Amino acid sequence: MSRGQVSTATSRHVIEDWSPEENWDSRRAWRTLTVSTFSMVIAFCVWFLVSAVAPKLNAIGFDLSKSQLYWLTAMPGLSAGVIRLVYMFLPPVIGTRKLVGISSLLYLIPMLGWFFAVQDTSTSFGTLLFLSLLCGIGGGSFSGYMPSTGYFFPKRKQGTALGIQAGVGNLGMSIIQLIGPWLMGFGLLGITWIAPERAGDSPLWVHNAAIVFLPWTVLAAILAFTLLKDVPVKANFRQQIDIFSNPNTWVMTLMYVMTFGLFSGFSAQFGLLINNTYGDASDLAGTFSNLPAGASYAFLGPLIGSLVRVAWGPLCDRFGGAVWTFVSGIGMTITLAFCALFLNPTSPDQFGFFLWGMLAMFFFSGIGNAGTFKQMPMIMPARQAGGAIGFTAAIGCFGPFVIGVALSSMSASVWFWICAAFCLLCSAVCWLQYARPRAPYPG
């Protein structure tokens, strides 16, 4: 089969006469987007499950160091990045229907693993690391979902469609960190027979955060297998790796590491970073007064970044993605440098400056995430764009791992200055290649 050739094989699961640029089936496209995004929300909940659970492990009887906690929250990023390198090749191989359906069922494995592990404080650190690695399947599937959904939309709509899918899907990161602490406060209907964990004299149902999405995961799999179809695009491994001969693949990977890599990394570590920097020096416990300070704020970063990513999709369709990626880079440079000034606090009053600086950084990262995903379909051929989206997403997915390792091995302030310098470099590259007037690859 020649490169990019469309398969003529027909099946009840394959769409006939597929041509989104000339004869767009909008109903099927939006249905595919809806089902796959529903599954992706759950996927990101699974990916960030450890970030919601880790701040409470020592409180319920585990004995883990700060470094070990950082490593636990870093592992899903490592495995997700590796898994994304596999998933990026799957859309034209197994099709959208099986990709979303099978992936949804795989999310059950880490859910059940953590459900049982937190009920036994003798669970070894090695076992917890393994379960953290399994959570990477949630983040890894992203590199299959995004290009697969993109097949169903014409280029003029891909900024909006991919912005919605990525942004709403990313909300899973915030959802698990928001409702996780709340769910830990009571026994869930139907599983109240399980004894709660103990935080001093107070009961905590930490296992609730791991099991609450199980029925929704099964529903996502059923919807995928019954409602979704495949597009007749086929490409083998050799045909797909030609993306690496396109220099834009590598430059856009750099852009996505800046935006999503730092966004996902700091989102995963936000709660622990607050706890380890400001601790309980002041009354930061907020709504969940029986939890560490970070648990009250951890959901805000991914929530802001995800909502901004959705909102900026239409703006990227209208004005192009490059200018917004550039704006994102400059904004992230400034906010990360600002936050670095408050990572060796002398007063708990400095927490407010650090918090608002981080929230502004998440805002700008959301803009950049929308911009990069608009750029790739505009500056690359259709099939290459799908593969490039998968590859850049895979590399960006290592963010939680890299940032977790960095924070466990150097001072937070030094790491923030390094990240600010990196964003400044990426901004310069974006301006020269994509955003300036008469740029070589405007998009």
Secondary structure, DSSP 8 states (H G I E B T S, - for coil): --TT-B-----TTB-SS-BTTTB--HHHHHHHHHHHHHHHHHHHHHHTHHHHHHHHHGGGT----HHHHHHHHHHHHHHHHHHHHHHTTSHHHHHHHHHHHHHHHHTHHHHHHHHHHTT-TT--HHHHHHHHHHTHHHHHTHHHHHHHHHTTS-HHHHHHHHHHHHHHHHHHHHHHHHHHHHHTTS--TT-TTS--EEETTEEE-TTHHHHTTHHHHHHHHHHHHHH--B-SB---HHHHGGGGGSHHHHHHHHHHIIIIIHHHHHHHHHHHHHHHHHTTSS---TT-TTS-GGGGTTTHHHHHHHHHHHHHHHHHHHH-SHHHHHHHHHHHHHHHHHHHTTSS-SSGGGHHHHHHHHHHHHHHHHHHHHHHHHHHHHHS-HHHHHHHHHHHHHHHTTHHHHHHHHHHHS-HHHHHHHHHHHHHHHHHHHIIIIISTT-SS--
